[in-house]
């Protein structure tokens, strides 16, 4: 029988994580409830952080939007600041599962879950987001690009909890899109998901975030110049994506099928972004 703790402050919460063994932070609880019902999650202690002030806030910090770990995916989809300053993030969060899930699941819990098929990390890696991790020893920040260490493994330590996600504002000249393909149902886990962000400069940096196409979320980037045709950019993106695509076969499709969908998603996303840049 698991024990639930309901700390009232952040210090109390990280103190419990440091003191207790076999402990799990409980926020939105969407994934945890499913895993408990399936009988594949066992833990002695749950630390429910729902009453700690500030963890549900979205804060404009100037160049960065700070997202509390208990901000719902639905908030990320609809919040005016996210929609205006981080349109790619808003677009991506809007395509997670279904409204019922998005109203319950939290932004921090989504990352902590660590599943390679998650949609939001594909956008967060191209937006250069950082995860704030807090313990009794203090706070450290980890790039989302480095947060997913291996299959279902993150850089979150046993005595730490996610206390914020910091996302640099998307530049006005940048263009981004999110493409997702599922095989069993529109709201099911994707077979392939791709976030694409073009960041103009002396050379335009084309960033790709790949989801469900390898044991972890993958980040890739390449420089393109104005003399390259749309097809040349697509070919270059497909070539670099091919170095990272390594799908896991399951009931949703074979590795070959998922790799094929991944290439389609990359091409769709890159062509969409290139067309937007051409008309900017």
C-alpha positions as CSV (number, residue, x, y, z in Angstrom):
1,X,0.0,0.0,0.0
2,X,1.5,3.3,-1.1
3,X,1.6,6.4,1.2
4,X,0.6,9.8,-0.1
5,X,2.3,13.0,1.3
6,X,0.9,16.4,0.6
7,X,3.6,19.0,1.3
8,X,2.6,22.7,1.4
9,X,6.0,24.2,0.4
10,X,8.7,23.3,-2.1
11,X,11.2,22.9,0.7
12,X,9.0,20.4,2.3
13,X,8.5,18.5,-0.9
14,X,12.2,18.2,-1.8
15,X,12.9,17.3,1.9
16,X,10.6,14.3,1.5
17,X,12.3,13.3,-1.7
18,X,15.7,13.3,0.1
19,X,14.4,11.5,3.1
20,X,12.2,8.7,1.6
21,X,13.2,5.8,-0.6
22,X,11.2,4.7,-3.6
23,X,9.4,8.0,-4.0
24,X,7.5,9.5,-6.9
25,X,6.3,13.0,-7.5
26,X,2.6,13.2,-8.2
27,X,1.3,16.1,-10.2
28,X,-1.3,15.7,-12.9
29,X,-1.1,12.0,-12.5
30,X,-2.3,11.1,-16.0
31,X,0.4,8.7,-16.8
32,X,0.8,7.4,-13.2
33,X,-2.9,6.5,-13.0
34,X,-2.7,4.5,-16.2
35,X,0.5,2.7,-15.1
36,X,-1.0,1.9,-11.7
37,X,-4.1,0.4,-13.3
38,X,-2.0,-1.7,-15.6
39,X,-0.1,-3.1,-12.6
40,X,3.3,-2.0,-14.0
41,X,4.1,0.8,-11.6
42,X,5.0,0.2,-8.0
43,X,6.2,2.7,-5.5
44,X,6.0,3.1,-1.7
45,X,5.6,6.9,-1.5
46,X,3.9,9.5,-3.6
47,X,4.6,13.2,-3.0
48,X,1.6,15.2,-4.2
49,X,2.9,18.7,-5.1
50,X,-0.6,20.1,-6.0
51,X,-0.8,22.5,-3.1
52,X,2.6,24.1,-3.5
53,X,2.2,27.8,-4.5
54,X,3.5,29.0,-7.9
55,X,3.8,25.6,-9.7
56,X,0.8,26.3,-11.9
57,X,2.0,29.7,-13.1
58,X,3.1,30.8,-16.5
59,X,5.5,33.8,-16.2
60,X,6.9,36.2,-18.8
61,X,10.5,36.7,-17.7
62,X,11.4,39.0,-20.6
63,X,13.3,36.9,-23.1
64,X,12.0,33.6,-21.7
65,X,8.6,32.2,-20.8
66,X,8.8,30.3,-17.5
67,X,6.3,27.4,-17.2
68,X,5.5,25.8,-13.9
69,X,5.5,22.0,-13.7
70,X,1.8,21.8,-12.9
71,X,0.7,24.0,-15.9
72,X,-1.7,21.8,-17.9
73,X,-1.0,20.9,-21.5
74,X,-4.3,22.7,-22.2
75,X,-3.0,25.9,-20.7
76,X,0.1,25.6,-23.0
77,X,-2.3,25.3,-25.9
78,X,-4.5,28.2,-25.0
79,X,-2.5,30.7,-22.9
80,X,-2.2,34.1,-24.9
81,X,1.4,34.5,-23.9
82,X,2.4,31.1,-25.2
83,X,0.3,31.5,-28.4
84,X,1.9,34.8,-29.2
85,X,5.5,34.3,-28.0
86,X,5.8,30.5,-28.5
87,X,3.5,29.6,-31.4
88,X,5.3,26.4,-32.2
89,X,4.9,25.2,-28.6
90,X,1.2,26.1,-28.5
91,X,0.6,24.2,-31.8
92,X,2.4,21.2,-30.5
93,X,0.7,21.0,-27.2
94,X,-2.6,21.3,-29.0
95,X,-2.0,18.0,-30.7
96,X,-1.3,15.9,-27.6
97,X,-3.9,13.1,-27.3
98,X,-7.3,14.6,-26.6
99,X,-8.8,17.6,-24.6
100,X,-9.6,15.4,-21.6
101,X,-5.9,14.4,-21.4
102,X,-4.6,17.9,-22.1
103,X,-6.8,19.3,-19.3
104,X,-5.3,16.9,-16.8
105,X,-1.7,16.2,-17.8
106,X,0.9,18.6,-16.7
107,X,3.9,20.1,-18.6
108,X,6.4,18.9,-15.9
109,X,4.9,15.5,-15.6
110,X,4.9,15.1,-19.4
111,X,8.7,15.6,-19.4
112,X,9.3,13.5,-16.3
113,X,7.4,10.6,-17.9
114,X,10.3,10.3,-20.3
115,X,8.5,8.4,-23.1
116,X,10.1,8.6,-26.5
117,X,6.8,9.2,-28.1
118,X,5.9,12.4,-26.3
119,X,5.0,15.3,-28.6
120,X,6.0,18.4,-26.6
121,X,9.7,17.6,-26.3
122,X,10.0,17.8,-30.1
123,X,9.1,21.5,-29.9
124,X,11.0,22.1,-26.7
125,X,14.3,20.9,-28.2
126,X,14.1,23.1,-31.2
127,X,13.1,26.1,-29.0
128,X,16.2,25.5,-26.9
129,X,14.2,25.0,-23.7
130,X,15.7,24.3,-20.3
131,X,14.4,22.2,-17.4
132,X,14.8,23.5,-13.8
133,X,15.5,20.6,-11.4
134,X,15.4,21.2,-7.6
135,X,16.5,19.2,-4.6
136,X,17.7,19.9,-1.1
137,X,21.1,20.6,-2.6
138,X,19.8,23.4,-4.7
139,X,18.7,24.0,-8.3
140,X,20.3,23.0,-11.6
141,X,19.2,23.6,-15.2
142,X,19.4,21.0,-17.9
143,X,18.7,21.5,-21.6
144,X,15.7,19.5,-22.8
145,X,18.1,18.4,-25.6
146,X,20.1,16.6,-22.9
147,X,17.3,15.7,-20.5
148,X,16.3,12.4,-22.2
149,X,19.3,10.1,-21.6
150,X,18.1,6.7,-22.9
151,X,15.0,4.7,-23.5
152,X,12.5,5.8,-20.8
153,X,15.4,7.3,-18.8
154,X,15.8,11.0,-18.0
155,X,18.4,13.1,-16.2
156,X,16.0,13.6,-13.3
157,X,17.6,12.3,-10.1
158,X,15.7,10.4,-7.4
159,X,15.9,13.4,-4.9
160,X,14.9,16.0,-7.5
161,X,11.7,17.4,-8.9
162,X,11.0,19.5,-12.0
163,X,10.2,23.1,-10.8
164,X,10.1,24.9,-14.1
165,X,10.5,24.8,-17.8
166,X,12.1,27.9,-19.3
167,X,11.5,28.4,-23.0
168,X,13.2,31.3,-25.0
169,X,10.7,33.3,-26.9
170,X,10.4,32.4,-30.5
171,X,11.9,35.1,-32.7
172,X,9.4,37.1,-34.9
173,X,11.3,36.1,-38.0
174,X,11.4,32.4,-37.2
175,X,8.9,30.0,-38.7
176,X,7.9,26.7,-37.2
177,X,5.4,23.8,-37.6
178,X,4.6,20.4,-36.0
179,X,3.7,17.3,-38.0
180,X,2.3,14.1,-36.4
181,X,1.3,10.8,-37.9
182,X,-0.5,8.0,-36.0
183,X,-1.6,4.6,-37.3
184,X,-4.3,3.3,-34.9
185,X,-6.2,6.5,-34.1
186,X,-5.8,10.2,-34.4
187,X,-5.5,10.6,-30.6
188,X,-3.2,7.6,-30.1
189,X,0.6,7.7,-29.6
190,X,2.3,8.8,-32.9
191,X,4.3,6.6,-35.2
192,X,6.2,9.7,-36.0
193,X,6.2,13.3,-34.9
194,X,8.4,16.2,-36.1
195,X,8.8,19.8,-35.0
196,X,10.6,22.1,-37.5
197,X,11.9,25.6,-36.7
198,X,13.7,27.8,-39.1
199,X,15.7,30.6,-37.4
200,X,16.9,33.2,-40.0
201,X,20.3,34.8,-39.7
202,X,23.4,35.2,-42.0
203,X,22.6,31.5,-42.6
204,X,19.2,30.2,-41.7
205,X,19.4,27.5,-39.0
206,X,16.9,24.7,-39.6
207,X,16.1,22.8,-36.5
208,X,14.4,19.4,-36.3
209,X,12.9,17.6,-33.3
210,X,12.0,14.0,-33.8
211,X,9.6,12.1,-31.7
212,X,8.6,8.4,-31.7
213,X,11.4,7.7,-34.2
214,X,14.2,6.6,-31.8
215,X,14.6,5.4,-28.2
216,X,14.6,9.1,-27.2
217,X,13.5,12.4,-28.6
218,X,16.2,13.5,-31.1
219,X,17.4,17.0,-32.0
220,X,19.1,17.9,-35.2
221,X,20.1,21.1,-37.0
222,X,21.6,22.2,-40.3
223,X,22.4,25.5,-41.9
224,X,20.8,26.5,-45.2
225,X,21.4,29.5,-47.4
226,X,19.1,31.6,-49.6
227,X,20.5,30.0,-52.8
228,X,19.2,26.6,-51.9
229,X,16.0,25.5,-53.5
230,X,13.1,24.0,-51.4
231,X,14.0,20.6,-52.8
232,X,17.6,20.9,-51.8
233,X,16.7,21.9,-48.3
234,X,14.3,18.9,-48.1
235,X,17.0,16.6,-49.3
236,X,19.5,17.9,-46.8
237,X,16.9,17.6,-43.9
238,X,16.1,14.1,-44.9
239,X,19.8,13.2,-45.1
240,X,20.5,14.4,-41.6
241,X,17.2,13.0,-40.2
242,X,18.3,9.6,-41.6
243,X,21.2,9.5,-39.2
244,X,18.9,9.7,-36.2
245,X,15.8,7.8,-37.2
246,X,15.9,4.4,-35.4
247,X,12.3,3.4,-34.7
248,X,11.1,0.8,-32.2
249,X,8.7,-1.8,-33.7
250,X,5.4,-2.3,-31.8
251,X,1.7,-2.8,-32.5
252,X,1.6,0.6,-34.2
253,X,3.9,-0.5,-37.0
254,X,7.2,-2.0,-38.0
255,X,10.4,-0.1,-37.8
256,X,10.4,0.3,-41.6
257,X,6.9,1.6,-41.6
258,X,7.7,4.2,-38.9
259,X,10.9,5.3,-40.6
260,X,8.9,5.8,-43.7
261,X,6.3,8.0,-41.9
262,X,9.2,9.8,-40.2
263,X,10.6,10.8,-43.6
264,X,7.2,11.9,-44.8
265,X,6.7,14.0,-41.6
266,X,10.2,15.6,-42.0
267,X,9.4,16.5,-45.6
268,X,6.0,17.9,-44.8
269,X,7.3,20.0,-42.0
270,X,10.3,21.4,-43.9
271,X,8.2,22.2,-47.0
272,X,5.7,24.0,-44.8
273,X,8.3,26.1,-43.1
274,X,10.2,26.9,-46.3
275,X,7.0,28.2,-47.9
276,X,6.3,30.4,-44.9
277,X,9.8,31.8,-45.1
278,X,9.4,32.5,-48.8
279,X,6.3,34.6,-48.1
280,X,7.6,36.3,-45.0
